[in-house]
């Protein structure tokens, strides 16, 4: 009898698949390998047709399997720089010879379609969005420790030693930056996936402050 009652208790029932009361864009940041994509992937899965991931612009060539306007908006360097000149980006950065950025139009178009836009942005991008005047909400996803993050990166089996060291050095900068008062609305330590997801979802569905 007791067991049947326990099974019927909707303790972990996800929130209804509907738009959150606060419809501002959600900026998610955190070190590479921390599990950001896994968390918002669960959000998209459990609340279909509610959210969308902002598709960034880039000047690099598509990789095998990548589609234009799905994985990135692949544009020529002159077109990208023209958008910069027209103040068309909320954030942009240059890595090596290529540029990456999030356009204001992309966010506006998806918002008009009724979607809540989620942006997966690195530290410098967060700083730019903060200075852009766009009203957004900010989530930082942190590893339990830098050692745990290193284990996760090594566990991928796809990173060179140099790449791992570079990612760890960058991760430390991002963790230090995350401690700046007022930068993020919430910091979620991604230790236990379901517990972390619950905090993530509760924040996303919290009413406007």
ZAMARGU-4260 file (C-alpha; in steps of 0.2 Angstrom, whole numbers, plus 5000, padded with zeros to 4 digits):
<rodrens>
0) 5000/5000/5000 | 5014/5012/5005 | 5024/5008/4990 | 5009/5011/4978 | 5006/5028/4986
5) 5025/5032/4984 | 5024/5028/4966 | 5009/5039/4963 | 5017/5054/4971 | 5022/5066/4957
10) 5038/5072/4966 | 5048/5073/4950 | 5034/5078/4938 | 5041/5091/4926 | 5033/5108/4924
15) 5020/5110/4911 | 5026/5112/4893 | 5022/5130/4892 | 5031/5147/4891 | 5039/5153/4907
20) 5032/5169/4915 | 5048/5178/4912 | 5051/5179/4893 | 5068/5188/4892 | 5082/5179/4883
25) 5092/5167/4894 | 5111/5168/4893 | 5120/5152/4899 | 5139/5152/4901 | 5152/5141/4910
30) 5168/5132/4905 | 5170/5120/4891 | 5165/5102/4897 | 5154/5108/4911 | 5138/5101/4904
35) 5129/5117/4899 | 5122/5108/4883 | 5116/5093/4893 | 5106/5105/4904 | 5097/5115/4891
40) 5095/5100/4880 | 5085/5093/4894 | 5075/5109/4895 | 5071/5108/4876 | 5066/5090/4877
45) 5054/5092/4892 | 5047/5108/4886 | 5046/5106/4867 | 5041/5121/4856 | 5045/5133/4870
50) 5063/5138/4869 | 5076/5139/4855 | 5095/5141/4854 | 5101/5156/4846 | 5111/5152/4830
55) 5127/5161/4829 | 5135/5169/4814 | 5152/5163/4809 | 5165/5166/4795 | 5172/5149/4796
60) 5168/5135/4783 | 5155/5122/4788 | 5161/5106/4795 | 5154/5089/4788 | 5136/5087/4793
65) 5134/5106/4798 | 5119/5115/4790 | 5117/5134/4787 | 5105/5142/4799 | 5104/5126/4809
70) 5121/5125/4817 | 5127/5142/4812 | 5124/5156/4800 | 5139/5154/4788 | 5144/5171/4781
75) 5158/5179/4772 | 5170/5190/4782 | 5165/5206/4773 | 5147/5203/4778 | 5151/5199/4796
80) 5161/5215/4797 | 5147/5225/4789 | 5136/5219/4802 | 5148/5224/4816 | 5149/5242/4808
85) 5130/5242/4808 | 5129/5237/4827 | 5120/5221/4822 | 5128/5210/4835 | 5124/5209/4854
90) 5141/5200/4855 | 5155/5195/4844 | 5173/5188/4845 | 5187/5183/4835 | 5196/5166/4837
95) 5211/5163/4826 | 5206/5169/4809 | 5187/5167/4811 | 5174/5178/4819 | 5159/5172/4829
100) 5144/5182/4834 | 5126/5183/4840 | 5115/5195/4830 | 5101/5206/4837 | 5090/5201/4822
105) 5091/5182/4827 | 5085/5186/4844 | 5071/5197/4838 | 5065/5185/4825 | 5064/5170/4837
110) 5056/5181/4851 | 5043/5187/4838 | 5039/5168/4835 | 5034/5166/4853 | 5050/5157/4858
115) 5061/5161/4873 | 5079/5162/4866 | 5093/5154/4875 | 5111/5159/4871 | 5126/5148/4875
120) 5139/5162/4877 | 5157/5162/4883 | 5164/5175/4896 | 5169/5189/4884 | 5152/5187/4876
125) 5143/5189/4893 | 5153/5205/4896 | 5147/5212/4879 | 5129/5207/4882 | 5129/5215/4899
130) 5135/5231/4890 | 5123/5230/4876 | 5108/5236/4885 | 5098/5220/4881 | 5088/5214/4896
135) 5092/5196/4899 | 5094/5183/4912 | 5111/5175/4916 | 5115/5157/4922 | 5133/5151/4925
140) 5136/5133/4926 | 5151/5128/4937 | 5160/5111/4939 | 5161/5104/4957 | 5180/5108/4955
145) 5193/5111/4942 | 5199/5093/4945 | 5182/5086/4941 | 5182/5097/4925 | 5199/5090/4920
150) 5193/5072/4922 | 5178/5076/4911 | 5189/5084/4898 | 5201/5069/4898 | 5186/5057/4898
155) 5180/5064/4881 | 5196/5056/4873 | 5196/5069/4859 | 5207/5083/4867 | 5226/5085/4865
160) 5236/5088/4881 | 5238/5106/4874 | 5220/5108/4871 | 5216/5102/4889 | 5228/5114/4897
165) 5221/5128/4887 | 5203/5124/4892 | 5208/5122/4910 | 5217/5139/4910 | 5201/5147/4902
170) 5190/5138/4914 | 5199/5146/4929 | 5197/5163/4921 | 5178/5160/4919 | 5176/5153/4937
175) 5185/5169/4944 | 5174/5180/4933 | 5158/5171/4939 | 5162/5177/4957 | 5160/5195/4951
180) 5145/5202/4961 | 5129/5205/4950 | 5136/5197/4934 | 5125/5181/4935 | 5108/5179/4942
185) 5111/5161/4947 | 5127/5149/4948 | 5123/5131/4947 | 5136/5118/4952 | 5133/5104/4940
190) 5137/5089/4951 | 5122/5078/4950 | 5113/5080/4933 | 5095/5079/4939 | 5097/5090/4954
195) 5106/5103/4943 | 5093/5102/4930 | 5079/5105/4943 | 5088/5121/4949 | 5090/5126/4930
200) 5072/5123/4926 | 5066/5132/4942 | 5076/5147/4938 | 5070/5148/4920 | 5052/5146/4926
205) 5053/5158/4940 | 5042/5174/4939 | 5050/5191/4934 | 5060/5199/4948
</rodrens>
